[in-house]
Amino acid sequence: MVYILSKVLYVFILPLTWVFCLLLYAVFAKNRGRKRKVLIFAIVMFWFFGSRFTVNLMASIWDIEPNQASAQQYSAAILLGGFVSEGKNSEGHFNAAADRYSTAVKLLEQGTAKHLLFSGGNADINPDGFTEAGFVAQQLKKTGIADSLVLLDSKARNTMENAAFSKKLLQKAGLKPPYLLVTSAYHLRRAMLIYKKAGLLVVPYPCDYITGYDAIMPTDLVPNTDAIGKWNTYIKEMLGYIVALFY
């Protein structure tokens, strides 16, 4: 029930939801002074969350910096799901976060990690038989990676379940910490907190950076849908981090 509720409530934390509600209020507001203030606030919100400048600044504060300790060997690299989407015919395909997968496979192939643990089931509210783990297993076989090097969890629906099920698999396999934790840079801060609270010693290995840190361009100050989408991601991560603190 809590899982389903979190999915529904997510809609109400999105910036455009608030902008829409403010504009809707302004349409029906009878007080001219209040209407004006609400419209101004809606415009400011739309600019702030639609600006590449603000989201890039947020990313520079929030994202975990690239891992520089790859020379060390780890017993396992834990790869978190979220880079696989389900098609109309229950067939999986890589999505925009596929860098997670390629990064983890590279760590295994170059010997930085001795094993690869993937954690990911089906995060839909009404799931069918498709799982991310099933798709990943097929892709790893195509790559030629031996089954003995892979640990799979097909039940986790979120990061908290990722940590709980990963811990069981690692303990059962007798793999000693620390472990590399591979996921998107924007997601890693929350994931690290959750895995730490689960009692797992992990080393961050970020990838899939969705923003850049280049010099500010005039176009970065103009609202665009790309920035709004990225702000949605960071807002979700920040709220998830706060929830994880008290979980």
LOVEXZA-858375 format. One record per atom (N, C-alpha, C, O): x, y, z. Coordinates in steps of 0.02 Angstrom, whole numbers, padded with zeros to 5 digits, always signed. Layout:
% LOVEXZA-858375
XYZ;...
This chain:
% LOVEXZA-858375
+00041-00060+00000;+00000+00000+00000;+00043+00063+00000;+00030+00111-00037;+00096+00063+00041;+00141+00121+00045;+00176+00131-00023;+00186+00188-00044;+00194+00076-00056;+00228+00079-00121;+00182+00112-00172;+00204+00156-00210;+00119+00091-00174;+00071+00118-00222;+00058+00192-00208;+00053+00232-00254;+00052+00209-00143;+00039+00278-00123;+00096+00324-00145;+00085+00380-00166;+00158+00299-00139;+00216+00340-00159;+00215+00355-00234;+00236+00409-00255;+00192+00307-00274;+00187+00317-00346;+00135+00371-00363;+00146+00412-00407;+00079+00370-00327;+00025+00417-00340;+00045+00487-00317;+00034+00536-00353;+00075+00492-00258;+00093+00557-00230;+00149+00591-00269;+00157+00652-00265;+00187+00552-00306;+00243+00580-00345;+00219+00635-00392;+00255+00684-00403;+00159+00626-00420;+00132+00675-00467;+00126+00744-00435;+00136+00795-00468;+00111+00746-00370;+00097+00809-00336;+00160+00846-00313;+00156+00901-00286;+00219+00816-00323;+00280+00852-00305;+00315+00881-00366;+00366+00915-00359;+00288+00868-00425;+00319+00892-00486;+00307+00967-00496;+00251+00991-00484;+00358+01005-00516;+00352+01077-00524;+00295+01099-00570;+00259+01146-00554;+00286+01064-00627;+00234+01083-00673;+00164+01073-00644;+00117+01108-00663;+00157+01026-00598;+00093+01017-00564;+00075+01079-00525;+00018+01102-00526;+00125+01106-00489;+00114+01166-00449;+00103+01227-00493;+00060+01269-00478;+00140+01232-00548;+00131+01288-00594;+00061+01286-00624;+00027+01338-00628;+00038+01227-00643;-00029+01219-00671;-00082+01239-00620;-00130+01274-00637;-00073+01217-00558;-00122+01233-00505;-00124+01308-00492;-00178+01336-00481;-00066+01341-00493;-00063+01413-00483;-00098+01450-00539;-00136+01498-00527;-00086+01428-00601;-00119+01460-00659;-00194+01448-00657;-00233+01493-00674;-00215+01389-00636;-00286+01374-00631;-00319+01418-00578;-00375+01442-00587;-00283+01428-00523;-00309+01471-00470;-00315+01543-00495;-00364+01577-00480;-00265+01565-00533;-00266+01634-00559;-00325+01646-00606;-00353+01700-00608;-00343+01594-00644;-00399+01601-00691;-00464+01616-00655;-00505+01655-00678;-00474+01584-00597;-00537+01591-00562;-00534+01641-00504;-00586+01656-00474;-00475+01666-00488;-00469+01715-00433;-00504+01780-00452;-00496+01806-00507;-00543+01806-00406;-00580+01868-00418;-00541+01930-00396;-00550+01984-00423;-00498+01921-00346;-00458+01976-00322;-00400+01990-00370;-00357+01947-00380;-00399+02050-00400;-00349+02066-00450;-00277+02066-00422;-00231+02041-00455;-00269+02092-00362;-00203+02094-00332;-00177+02024-00319;-00118+02010-00332;-00220+01980-00294;-00199+01911-00280;-00185+01874-00346;-00138+01835-00351;-00227+01886-00397;-00217+01854-00462;-00148+01872-00491;-00113+01829-00517;-00130+01935-00485;-00066+01959-00510;-00008+01925-00474;+00040+01902-00506;-00012+01921-00408;+00041+01890-00368;+00049+01816-00386;+00104+01791-00392;-00008+01782-00393;-00006+01711-00410;+00025+01700-00479;+00064+01653-00488;+00007+01742-00527;+00035+01736-00594;+00111+01748-00594;+00148+01712-00628;+00132+01798-00557;+00204+01812-00552;+00241+01752-00522;+00294+01732-00545;+00212+01725-00468;+00244+01667-00435;+00247+01607-00482;+00296+01571-00483;+00194+01596-00522;+00192+01541-00569;+00246+01550-00623;+00279+01501-00642;+00255+01612-00647;+00306+01626-00697;+00376+01615-00670;+00419+01586-00704;+00388+01637-00608;+00453+01628-00576;+00468+01553-00568;+00524+01530-00581;+00418+01515-00545;+00427+01443-00537;+00442+01410-00604;+00486+01367-00609;+00405+01430-00656;+00415+01400-00722;+00485+01415-00747;+00517+01371-00776;+00510+01476-00736;+00578+01493-00758;+00629+01453-00718;+00676+01424-00747;+00621+01451-00653;+00671+01419-00610;+00679+01345-00627;+00735+01321-00636;+00623+01310-00633;+00627+01238-00646;+00634+01222-00720;+00643+01164-00738;+00630+01272-00763;+00640+01261-00834;+00708+01284-00859;+00721+01282-00919;+00751+01306-00813;+00816+01333-00832;+00871+01281-00825;+00877+01248-00774;+00911+01274-00877;+00969+01229-00874;+01019+01255-00823;+01054+01215-00791;+01023+01320-00815;+01069+01349-00767;+01055+01323-00696;+01102+01302-00661;+00993+01324-00675;+00976+01304-00607;+00984+01228-00597;+01008+01207-00545;+00964+01189-00646;+00970+01116-00638;+01043+01094-00641;+01062+01046-00607;+01084+01128-00682;+01155+01111-00683;+01189+01130-00617;+01234+01095-00594;+01167+01185-00587;+01193+01204-00522;+01174+01153-00469;+01214+01135-00426;+01111+01129-00473;+01089+01077-00427;+01130+01013-00436;+01149+00981-00387;+01143+00995-00497;+01181+00934-00511;+01252+00939-00484;+01279+00890-00458;+01283+00998-00490;+01352+01007-00466;+01356+00998-00390;+01409+00981-00364;+01301+01010-00356;+01298+01002-00283;+01280+00931-00264;+01307+00903-00216;+01235+00901-00301;+01205+00837-00282;+01242+00776-00308;+01251+00727-00272;+01264+00779-00371;+01295+00720-00402;+01359+00699-00366;+01397+00740-00342;+01370+00633-00365;+01431+00606-00338;+01485+00609-00392;+01472+00591-00450;+01545+00631-00374;+01599+00637-00423;+01622+00568-00447;+01614+00519-00411;+01650+00565-00508;+01673+00501-00536;+01721+00464-00490;+01762+00495-00456;+01716+00398-00489;+01760+00356-00448;+01829+00352-00479;+01836+00340-00539;+01880+00363-00438;+01949+00362-00462;+01989+00303-00434;+02049+00298-00446;+01955+00257-00398;+01991+00202-00366;+01979+00136-00400;+01974+00084-00367;+01974+00135-00466;+01957+00074-00503;+02014+00023-00505;+02003-00034-00526;+02074+00042-00483;+02130-00005-00483;+02121-00060-00431;+02149-00114-00439;+02082-00046-00379;+02069-00096-00328;+02020-00148-00354;+01977-00133-00395;+02027-00210-00329;+01981-00262-00350;+01928-00274-00295;+01944-00275-00236;+01866-00281-00316;+01810-00291-00270;+01777-00358-00283;+01778-00384-00338;+01748-00386-00231;+01717-00452-00238;+01655-00449-00281;+01636-00498-00313;+01621-00391-00282;+01561-00384-00323;+01546-00311-00339;+01561-00266-00300;+01515-00302-00397;+01488-00237-00416;+01412-00245-00414;+01384-00288-00447;+01379-00203-00374;+01306-00206-00368;+01276-00157-00418;+01288-00096-00414;+01239-00183-00465;+01208-00142-00518;+01134-00134-00502;+01098-00183-00495;+01112-00072-00496;+01042-00059-00482;+01001-00051-00545;+01025-00027-00596;+00938-00073-00542;+00894-00070-00600;+00872+00000-00615;+00893+00048-00584;+00828+00005-00666;+00803+00070-00687;+00825+00088-00757;+00805+00141-00783;+00865+00045-00789;+00890+00059-00856;+00855+00015-00908;+00875+00015-00966;+00804-00022-00887;+00767-00065-00932;+00693-00045-00931;+00664-00035-00878;+00664-00040-00990;+00592-00025-00996;+00557-00082-01031;+00587-00118-01072;+00494-00091-01015;+00455-00146-01044;+00416-00121-01104;+00382-00069-01101;+00419-00157-01159;+00382-00139-01220;+00311-00165-01218;+00289-00193-01168;+00274-00154-01272;+00204-00173-01276;+00193-00248-01271;+00142-00271-01245;+00241-00286-01296;+00234-00359-01297;+00275-00391-01242;+00298-00448-01249;+00284-00356-01186;+00322-00381-01129;+00394-00396-01147;+00426-00439-01117;+00420-00361-01197;+00490-00368-01216;+00529-00308-01190;+00508-00251-01198;+00585-00321-01159;+00624-00268-01129;+00669-00232-01179;+00687-00260-01231;+00688-00172-01162;+00737-00135-01202;+00773-00085-01157;+00745-00062-01107;+00834-00068-01176;+00872-00019-01137;+00842+00050-01146;+00818+00068-01199;+00843+00089-01091;+00819+00158-01095;+00877+00207-01087;+00935+00187-01094;+00862+00269-01071;+00914+00321-01069;+00966+00310-01015;+01020+00339-01018;+00951+00268-00965;+00999+00255-00911;+01042+00194-00923;+01071+00166-00877;+01047+00172-00986;+01083+00110-01003;+01157+00113-00986;+01191+00061-00984;+01184+00172-00973;+01254+00179-00953;+01268+00141-00889;+01325+00120-00877;+01217+00132-00847;+01226+00092-00786;+01249+00021-00804;+01297-00005-00776;+01214-00009-00852;+01229-00077-00873;+01299-00083-00903;+01338-00125-00883;+01314-00040-00951;+01378-00044-00986;+01436-00031-00938;+01490-00061-00946;+01426+00013-00889;+01479+00027-00840;+01493-00034-00796;+01550-00052-00785;+01440-00066-00772;+01448-00125-00729;+01480-00183-00766;+01524-00217-00740;+01459-00194-00828;+01488-00248-00869;+01562-00235-00881;+01603-00282-00879;+01580-00174-00893;+01650-00156-00903;+01692-00170-00841;+01748-00194-00846;+01664-00154-00782;+01699-00167-00719;+01712-00242-00710;+01765-00261-00685;+01664-00282-00731;+01672-00355-00726;+01723-00380-00777;+01766-00421-00760;+01719-00357-00838;+01763-00381-00891;+01836-00361-00880;+01881-00398-00898;+01847-00302-00851;+01916-00280-00840;+01945-00305-00774;+02003-00292-00759;+01905-00342-00735;+01929-00373-00674;+01925-00329-00612;+01948-00350-00558;+01896-00270-00618;+01889-00227-00558;+01840-00259-00509;+01848-00252-00449;+01790-00293-00535;+01742-00330-00494;+01744-00404-00514;+01745-00420-00573;+01744-00448-00464;+01746-00519-00479;+01678-00547-00496;+01672-00596-00533;+01626-00516-00469;+01557-00537-00482;+01513-00477-00497;+01530-00420-00479;+01457-00490-00529;+01408-00438-00543;+01341-00457-00511;+01313-00510-00527;+01317-00415-00468;+01251-00426-00438;+01203-00375-00467;+01214-00314-00462;+01150-00399-00497;+01099-00354-00523;+01035-00360-00482;+01011-00416-00468;+01008-00304-00462;+00946-00303-00423;+00893-00261-00459;+00901-00201-00466;+00839-00294-00481;+00785-00258-00514;+00730-00305-00536;+00742-00353-00572;+00669-00290-00514;+00611-00331-00533;+00567-00294-00582;+00587-00278-00638;+00505-00279-00560;+00457-00242-00601;+00425-00190-00556;+00389-00207-00509;+00436-00125-00571;+00413-00071-00528;+00342-00047-00544;+00319+00001-00513;+00308-00080-00591;+00240-00059-00607;+00193-00073-00549;+00204-00119-00510;+00141-00032-00543;+00092-00042-00489;+00056-00109-00499;+00040-00143-00450;+00043-00126-00562;+00010-00190-00577;+00056-00230-00623;+00043-00233-00684;+00108-00261-00596;+00159-00294-00638;+00134-00358-00671;+00090-00393-00644;+00163-00373-00730;+00149-00437-00762;+00209-00483-00749;+00242-00475-00697;+00224-00529-00793;+00279-00575-00781;+00347-00548-00799;+00398-00581-00787;+00350-00489-00829;+00414-00461-00850;+00455-00436-00790;+00427-00407-00744;+00520-00448-00792;+00565-00421-00740;+00629-00395-00774;+00651-00421-00825;+00658-00344-00744;+00721-00317-00769;+00775-00370-00765;+00817-00376-00810;+00774-00409-00710;+00826-00461-00701;+00825-00512-00757;+00877-00535-00779;+00765-00530-00780;+00759-00578-00835;+00790-00550-00899;+00825-00586-00935;+00777-00487-00913;+00806-00455-00972;+00882-00450-00966;+00918-00465-01014;+00906-00430-00907;+00978-00423-00896;+01013-00490-00903;+01068-00494-00931;+00982-00543-00878;+01011-00610-00884;+01022-00628-00957;+01073-00657-00975;+00973-00612-00999;+00979-00626-01071;+01036-00586-01102;+01075-00613-01143;+01041-00523-01083;+01094-00480-01112;+01163-00503-01091;+01210-00501-01131;+01170-00525-01028;+01235-00547-01003;+01257-00612-01039;+01316-00621-01052;+01209-00655-01054;+01226-00716-01091;+01250-00700-01161;+01296-00732-01186;+01219-00650-01192;+01241-00629-01259;+01312-00601-01257;+01350-00608-01305;+01329-00570-01201;+01396-00541-01193;+01448-00595-01181;+01508-00584-01190;+01425-00655-01160;+01471-00710-01148;+01496-00714-01076;+01545-00749-01062;+01462-00680-01031;+01482-00681-00960;+01454-00744-00928;+01395-00760-00935;+01496-00780-00893;+01477-00844-00862;+01425-00834-00807;+01428-00785-00770;+01377-00880-00802;+01325-00876-00751;+01354-00876-00681;+01324-00848-00635;+01411-00909-00672;+01442-00914-00606;+01466-00846-00579;+01480-00839-00520;+01472-00797-00624;+01495-00731-00603;+01438-00682-00589;+01449-00624-00572;+01376-00707-00597;+01318-00662-00594;+01270-00683-00538;+01255-00742-00530;+01248-00634-00499;+01196-00645-00448;+01137-00601-00468;+01145-00541-00482;+01077-00629-00469;+01018-00593-00492;+00963-00590-00439;+00947-00640-00406;+00934-00531-00431;+00874-00522-00389;+00819-00495-00434;+00827-00441-00464;+00764-00531-00439;+00709-00511-00483;+00647-00487-00445;+00593-00482-00474;+00655-00471-00380;+00598-00451-00339;+00596-00377-00321;+00542-00349-00311;+00654-00345-00317;+00657-00276-00293;+00618-00228-00339;+00624-00231-00400;+00578-00184-00306;+00540-00134-00343;+00566-00064-00332;+00549-00018-00369;+00607-00055-00280;+00635+00011-00266;+00703+00002-00234;+00726-00054-00224;+00735+00058-00217;+00804+00055-00192;+00808+00021-00123;+00857-00014-00109;+00758+00031-00081;+00759-00002-00016;+00756-00078-00023;+00791-00114+00013;+00715-00102-00069;+00712-00174-00081;+00775-00198-00115;+00797-00254-00104;+00805-00155-00158;+00870-00172-00189;+00920-00190-00135;+00954-00241-00139;+00925-00147-00084;+00974-00157-00031;+00960-00220+00010;+01005-00258+00024;+00896-00230+00027;+00878-00289+00068;+00893-00354+00032;+00922-00400+00061;+00873-00358-00031;+00883-00420-00069;+00957-00430-00089;+00981-00486-00093;+00992-00375-00102;+01063-00379-00119;+01102-00408-00060;+01146-00450-00069;+01085-00386+00000;+01119-00410+00060;+01112-00485+00068;+01160-00519+00085;+01052-00510+00056;+01041-00583+00062;+01081-00622+00011;+01110-00674+00027;+01083-00597-00051;+01120-00631-00104;+01195-00632-00090;+01228-00682-00100;+01221-00576-00067;+01293-00570-00053;+01313-00616+00005;+01365-00648+00003;+01271-00617+00056;+01286-00660+00114;+01283-00734+00094;+01325-00774+00115;+01233-00751+00054;+01226-00821+00032;+01285-00843-00011;+01307-00900-00007;+01311-00796-00052;+01367-00812-00096;+01434-00808-00060;+01485-00829-00087;+01434-00781+00001;+01496-00776+00039;+01544-00724+00012;+01605-00730+00022;+01518-00673-00021;+01561-00620-00049;+01572-00566+00003;+01525-00540+00033;+01635-00548+00015;+01653-00502+00068;+01652-00429+00043;+01667-00415-00015;+01635-00383+00088;+01636-00312+00071;+01708-00285+00070;+01754-00319+00094;+01718-00226+00042;+01668-00180+00015;+01647-00199-00055;+01681-00237-00089;+01589-00173-00077;+01563-00185-00143;+01557-00119-00181;+01546-00067-00151;+01565-00123-00246;+01553-00064-00287;+01478-00056-00297;+01443-00105-00311;+01453+00004-00292;+01382+00017-00303;+01376+00059-00366;+01397+00117-00368;+01348+00029-00418;+01345+00061-00484;+01274+00085-00499;+01228+00044-00503;+01266+00149-00507;+01202+00178-00527;+01213+00249-00552;+01270+00274-00551;+01160+00281-00575;+01166+00349-00602;+01190+00397-00548;+01175+00390-00489;+01229+00447-00570;+01257+00496-00523;+01204+00531-00481;+01214+00544-00422;+01147+00546-00512;+01093+00580-00475;+01059+00535-00423;+01029+00560-00375;+01064+00470-00433;+01031+00422-00388;+01077+00395-00334;+01054+00368-00284;+01142+00403-00343;+01191+00371-00300;+01191+00396-00229;+01201+00356-00183;+01180+00459-00217;+01181+00486-00149;+01127+00453-00107;+01140+00433-00050;+01067+00446-00134;+01012+00413-00097;+01027+00338-00089;+01015+00310-00036;+01052+00307-00143;+01066+00236-00140;+01120+00220-00088;+01114+00171-00051;+01171+00262-00084;+01224+00252-00034;+01195+00254+00037;+01213+00213+00079;+01151+00302+00050;+01121+00307+00116;+01081+00245+00133;+01086+00218+00188;+01041+00221+00086;+00998+00163+00097;+01040+00100+00108;+01025+00060+00152;+01093+00091+00068;+01135+00032+00076;+01174+00034+00141;+01185-00017+00173;+01194+00093+00162;+01229+00101+00225;+01183+00082+00283;+01203+00048+00330;+01120+00104+00280;+01072+00089+00333;+01053+00015+00333;+01031-00012+00384;+01062-00018+00276;+01049-00090+00271;+01108-00131+00297;+01104-00192+00302;+01163-00097+00314;+01221-00132+00342;+01270-00157+00290;+01309-00203+00303;+01269-00127+00230;+01315-00148+00177;+01368-00095+00165;+01352-00035+00159;+01431-00116+00163;+01486-00070+00150;+01496-00065+00075;+01520-00112+00043;+01480-00008+00047;+01485+00000-00026;+01527+00061-00044;+01531+00110-00006;+01557+00057-00102;+01598+00112-00129;+01560+00139-00190;+01543+00101-00235;+01548+00205-00192;+01508+00233-00247;+01545+00229-00314;+01604+00244-00318;+01508+00209-00366;+01535+00209-00433;+01482+00239-00480;+01443+00203-00511;+01482+00306-00484;+01430+00341-00522;+01441+00336-00598;+01497+00328-00622;+01386+00341-00634;+01388+00344-00707;+01325+00380-00730;+01289+00408-00689;+01311+00380-00794;+01249+00409-00820;+01237+00480-00794;+01185+00495-00766;+01286+00523-00805;+01277+00594-00786;+01229+00627-00835;+01241+00626-00895;+01175+00657-00810;+01124+00684-00854;+01131+00759-00865;+01093+00789-00904;+01179+00791-00832;+01191+00862-00842;+01265+00875-00852;+01307+00833-00835;+01280+00933-00879;+01350+00952-00889;+01368+01010-00844;+01325+01039-00810;+01431+01027-00843;+01455+01082-00801;+01494+01132-00842;+01543+01162-00819;+01472+01142-00904;+01506+01189-00949;+01490+01261-00930;+01449+01274-00887;+01523+01306-00964;+01511+01378-00953;+01438+01394-00968;+01408+01364-01012;+01411+01443-00933;+01342+01463-00941;+01332+01496-01009;+01370+01542-01028;+01281+01473-01045;+01264+01502-01110;+01197+01539-01102;+01157+01522-01059;+01185+01591-01144;+01122+01628-01140;+01060+01582-01145;+01009+01594-01113;+01066+01529-01185;+01010+01483-01194;+00995+01443-01130;+00940+01417-01122;+01043+01439-01085;+01033+01403-01022;+00983+01438-00977;+00956+01408-00930;+00971+01502-00990;+00926+01541-00948;+00855+01542-00975;+00809+01569-00944;+00845+01511-01033;+00779+01508-01064;+00745+01441-01045;+00775+01388-01054;+00683+01443-01019;+00649+01382-00999;+00644+01331-01056;+00630+01349-01113;+00655+01267-01039;+00647+01214-01088;+00625+01150-01053;+00637+01141-00993;+00594+01106-01090;+00566+01045-01061;+00620+00998-01035;+00608+00960-00987;+00680+00999-01065;+00734+00957-01043;+00753+00971-00971;+00762+00924-00931;+00759+01034-00954;+00777+01054-00885;+00722+01034-00836;+00736+01012-00781;+00659+01043-00857;+00603+01024-00813;+00605+00950-00797;+00594+00930-00740;+00618+00909-00848;+00622+00837-00837;+00678+00818-00789;+00670+00773-00748;+00735+00852-00795;+00791+00838-00750;+00775+00861-00679;+00794+00828-00631;+00741+00918-00672;+00721+00940-00606;+00674+00890-00573;+00677+00879-00513;+00630+00860-00613;+00585+00808-00586;+00626+00752-00554;+00610+00727-00500;+00680+00733-00589;+00723+00679-00564;+00757+00699-00499;+00758+00660-00451;+00785+00759-00496;+00821+00780-00435;+00773+00791-00376;+00791+00777-00319;+00714+00817-00389;+00665+00826-00335;+00645+00759-00306;+00640+00751-00245;+00634+00710-00350;+00618+00642-00326;+00674+00614-00283;+00661+00583-00232;+00736+00624-00305;+00793+00597-00268;+00801+00631-00200;+00814+00598-00150;+00792+00698-00198;+00799+00734-00135;+00746+00714-00085;+00761+00704-00026;+00684+00707-00107;+00631+00686-00062;+00641+00614-00040;+00628+00596+00017;+00664+00572-00086;+00679+00503-00069;+00734+00498-00018;+00733+00455+00026;+00783+00542-00023;+00838+00544+00025;+00813+00563+00095;+00833+00533+00144;+00768+00612+00098;+00740+00633+00162;+00700+00577+00193;+00704+00565+00254;+00660+00543+00152;+00621+00486+00177;+00667+00432+00204;+00654+00403+00257;+00722+00418+00167;+00769+00366+00188;+00803+00382+00254;+00820+00337+00292;+00813+00446+00268;+00844+00467+00331;+00804+00444+00391;+00832+00429+00444;+00738+00442+00384;+00694+00425+00441;+00663+00356+00435;+00621+00337+00475;+00685+00319+00383;+00655+00253+00374;+00684+00202+00423;+00664+00143+00422;
